[in-house]
Amino acid sequence: MNVSDFDFELPEDLIAQYPPAERGQSRLLVLAREAGTVEHTTFDRLPDSLRAGDLLVLNDTRVFPARLLGHRVPSGGAVECLLIRDSGLGTRDSGVGSSQEWEALMHPGQKLKPGAQVLFERDGRCLHGEVLERHFHGRRTIRLWTDGGQDVTETIERIGHMPLPPYIRRSDEPSDRERYQTVYAREGGSVAAPTAGLHFTPRLLDALASKGVERTTITLHVGYGTFKPVRVGHVEEHVVDAEHYTVTPAAADALTRALGEGRRIVAVGTTTTRALESITVEDETINPTTAETRVFIRPGHRFRLVSGLVTNFHLPRSSLLMLVAAFAGREQIMAVYREAVATRYRFYSYGDAMLII
């Protein structure tokens, strides 16, 4: 299948640069995939489209302020660093005290060679860095440490900026710390939000519970690979980056019961879908799991757990669009996307949503 089969024209002014004024007030397009019917409504009316007994599965990962702004030492040249993954190699060294090693994207890439020293400062806190290794596509291994024994993780939380996606063409603002985060975020570790979940409010979650919609949470830490462009000509040649996920005993029990009773399992977001479709199902039983998923869901995938999907509108030619097309059919999804453009839905992370049932 050609990647060009997933292309569509999107006016730039439909790419949402800010969230709606009030959480939960986005538009919602409801697609009944078997009937092929489309309904236009608002996200706060989501309970109207779900039914008692549905199991709603949310991703409770929390975005951390992974974008660090600073300068080279001693030249003073500007440096930007996006922390991607903690290597887990915390060290204690007589030269730098306690430190952490991270995989990161750094700019300017050509100048930041192994041994380069950098300094990130904000609100009176300092974070030192040294480039340890140089990798492909601008990636580096960097060691981070603080002055005076201050906790590195806490310092990142204090001085870091929210890692807004590259198609949001503005600097992050204080409000993004709250709005680029789901209301149920709990487990820190993502460099991008599970954006379908940004629409939910406590009131809406209560309304869904009152209707008899059950819910559970899994955790998948969203990596920068979610923005990885598909650079090949054929879909089958693309490789997605691995992401870490956890299914707790409570979530495994809820999923097993819903599966055994033939109830719908509605995934909130492509991240949740990817985790659920990576789980091993044995005799309609799901066991607690902590693992990495490398699954690339594309047309032809046979869905084993997910029977409903809440999702935002995705980039042309992206692996996320291919996942949605796998769930509802490529031709149907591309037609729906053309309708969404024509009726001026807002796209991407801070944009509107669709429900596919």
N, C-alpha and C positions, 0 to 999 in steps of 0.2 A: 504494500500500500504506500502511495506517495505522500510525503509530508505536505505537499502542496494541496492535497485534498482537504486539509484542515485550515486553509487560509480564508480570510474574509476581510472586507473593508471596514475599518473602524475609524470614524472621525475622532481626531485627537481630543476634541472638547467633551467627549463622552467618557474619557478616562478620569475617574473621580480623584481629585487632589485632596479633598477633605471628606471626613465622614458626614453623614446627615446631622443637622442641628441637634437632633435627639436620637439616642440609640433606639433601635427598633422601628423607626419610621421609614425605613427603606421600602422600595417597591418589591413585590414578589411575583414572579412568573411561575405559574403552576402548570406543569406538563404531565398529562396522563399518557404514559408512553404507549400503552396498548391501544387506546382509542385514538391517540394522536391529537387530542384536544388541548387547547391552551387557554388559561384563565389569567387575567391580570388583576392583582390585588395588592395588598400591603403586608409587610412581614408580621405585623401584630395580629393579622388574621390567620396566621399559620394553623392554630387549632381547628379552624374550619375544614382544613384539608387532611387532617390526621384523624385517627379513630382510636377509641379505647382499646387497649391491648397492644398498640404499636410500641416497640422499644426504640427509643431515641438514644443514639450513641454519640457522645460528645468527646472531643479531645481536650483534656484539661491541662495541656502544656502551657507554660508561661514564657512569654518573650522576655529576654533580658536585654539591657541596653548595650548591645554588642558593638556599637560603632564608636571608636575612639578617635579623637582629633588631637593632634599634637605637632611636634616639630623634631627635626633631626638634631642630634648633639654631636659636634658643637656648631654646625653650620646655621641652624635655625630654619632650614627649609621645611615647608609644611608637609605633614604626613597624615594620611588617613589609614585606619586599620579597622577591618571588620573581623571580629572574632568568630570563627566558625565552629571549632570543636576543641574542647578541653582534652588534652592528651592523657590527662590523669597522672602526669608525671610531676606532681608537686615535689619540690626539692628543698633542702636546707643546705645552704652554701655559705661559707664564711665570708665570701665577697659580697653577696647580695641578700643574705638572710633568707626568709621563706619566699618561695617563688612558685609560679605556675608556668607550664608550657602549653601553648595553644597553636592550633592550626589557624591561619588567618589569611585574609586577602589584604594586601597592602599596596598603597599608592604613594609616591611614584615607584613603580616596580623596578625600573632599570637601575635606580640608584641605591636600592635597599638590598645590599648584598650581605652575606653572613659576616657578622661582627659589627654591623651598623647599629648605632645607639640612638634611641628615640625617647622622648619624654612627653607624657600626656598630663595636662593640668586642667583643673576646673574646680571652682569653689574652694580654693585653698588646699585641695588634695592633689597629690602627685603619684603618677604611676610610671615607673621606668620600664624600658623594654630593650631587648637585644635580639636581633635577627640571628637565629641559629642555623637555619637551613633554607635553601631556595628551591621551590618546586615549580611545576608548570602552571600556566594561566594566572600568574601573579600571586600564587599562594606561597606562604612562608611558614616556617615554624619559628615562633617568637617566645622568648622567656620574659615574663612580667614579674616585677617586684615593687615593693613600696619602701618609703622611708620610715624608719622608726618602728618597724614591725607591725604596721597596720595591715589588716586582713586584705588580701588581694581581691577576693570575691566581693567584699563590701565596697572596696574602692571602685571596682568596675561598675557596681550598681550606682554609686554616687556620681561618677564623672562621665559615664558612658551616655551615648545618645541612642534613642530608639532607632533600630535599623529599618527605616521605611524602605519599601521596595524601590528599585531604580526608576520605575515609571511614575512615581510621585516626585515631581520635579520642584521640590522645595525642601528647605531645611526642616528638621523636626522641631516641634513646638512643645511646650510643657504639657499641653492637653493630650498629646499623642501618647504620653506615658499611661494614660487611662483608656483612651479610645482605641489604641492599637493593641488591645488586650481584651480577652473575653472576660465576662463577669465571673466565670467559674474557673479561671486560670489558677493553677495551684503548683504544678511541678515545673520548676525553672529549667530551661535548656534550649529554647528555640530562638533562632535568628529571624524568624518570620512568623506572623500570626496565622493560626488556622482560621482564615478570614470568614468562612461561612458562620462561625460561631460569634462573630462580632455583633450580629444583629440581636442576639438574645438579651433579654432583661430579666431581672428577678420576677417581675410581674408576669411576663410571658411564660417563664418556666413554671410558675404557680398555676397559671391558667391551663397549661398542658397537663399538669399533674391532676388538676381538678377534673379534666375530661377523661382521665384514666390512661393517659399516655405515660408509660413507664420510661425511666431514663437511667442510663449508667454512663460511666466515663472510662475511657482508656487513655493512655498517654503515648503520643508519638511526637518526638522532638523534631520540629521542622528545620531542615538544613538549608543552606544557600542553594543546594541543588534544585529546590523547587522553582528557581528562576533560571535554571540551566537551559540555554537555548538548544533546540534540536538542530544540530549542524549537518545532519546526514540527509540524503535524498529520500531514503526509504524508512518508514516508521520502524520496521523490524531491526534496523541497525542501531537504533538509539539505545544508550545505556543510562539508566537513572542512577543517582547517587544513593548509597545506603543510608537509612535512617533508623534510629533506635526507637523501639516501642515496648510498652509494657501493658499486659492485660492482667489485672488483679484477680484474686479469687472471686470477689464480689461481681466483677464484670463478667468473668467466665461463667459464673452461675446464672446471671441474668441472660446471657446470650444462649446458653444451653437450654434454659427453660423456654425462651422465645422460639428457638429453632424446633424444639420437640413439640411445641404446641401449635406450630404453623403460623405464628404471628409475624407481622412485618418487622424487619429490622431496618430502621431508617438511620443512615449515617449522616452526621453533620460534617460535611467537608470531604474533600479528596484525601486529606491526611488520614482521617478516620477510616475512610474506605480502603485505603492502601494497607493500613494495619489489619483491619478485619479480614481482608482477602488474603492476608499472609498467614493467618492462623491455621494450624492443622486441626481438622475436624475428624474425630474418630467415633464412629457409631453415634453421630449426632451429639457428641459430647465435646466441649471446648475446655481445655485445661489452662490454668494460669500460665502466662508466657512472658518472658523477657528475652528479646532477640533483636536482630537487625533485619529489616526488610529491604530486598533489592528488586521486588516485583515491579514490573512495568506493565500497568494495565492499559491495554489498547484494544481496538476492535478485534473480536474473536475470543476475548477473555470470557470464561464461564463463571459467572458470579455464584458463589456458594452461600454467602451469608447476607449480603446487602440486597434489600428489596425496595429501598427508597433512598433518595439522596437529596440533601440540602446543599447547595453550592452557589458560589458567586459566578460571575461571567469571566472567562479566562482569555489569556493572550492567544492571538492567532498562531497556529503551527506549534502550540505548546503541548507538552506531555500531559498537562492537566486537562486540556480540551480533549485530547485523545481518550483519557479516562472517562470523561463524561459521555463521549461518543460511544465508547464501549458499552456503557450502561443503557443508553437510550437509542442507539443507532446513529451512524454518522449522518445520513441524509436528513433524518428528523432533527438532529441537534443543529446542523448547519442552517436548516430552515428556521428553527427557533431563534438562532443567533441573528439571522438577517431580520427577523421580526423585532427582536430586542433593539437592534440598531435603529430600525425605522421608527419605533415608538420611544426612542431616546432613553432607554435604560442606562444607568451608570455602570461602568465596567471596573473590574479588578478589585483590589483589596478593600477600598472604602466604598465600593459601589453597591449595586442592588443584588438581589438573590433570586435563585430559582429553586423550586421543589420539583423533583421528578419522582412520580409514584406509578 
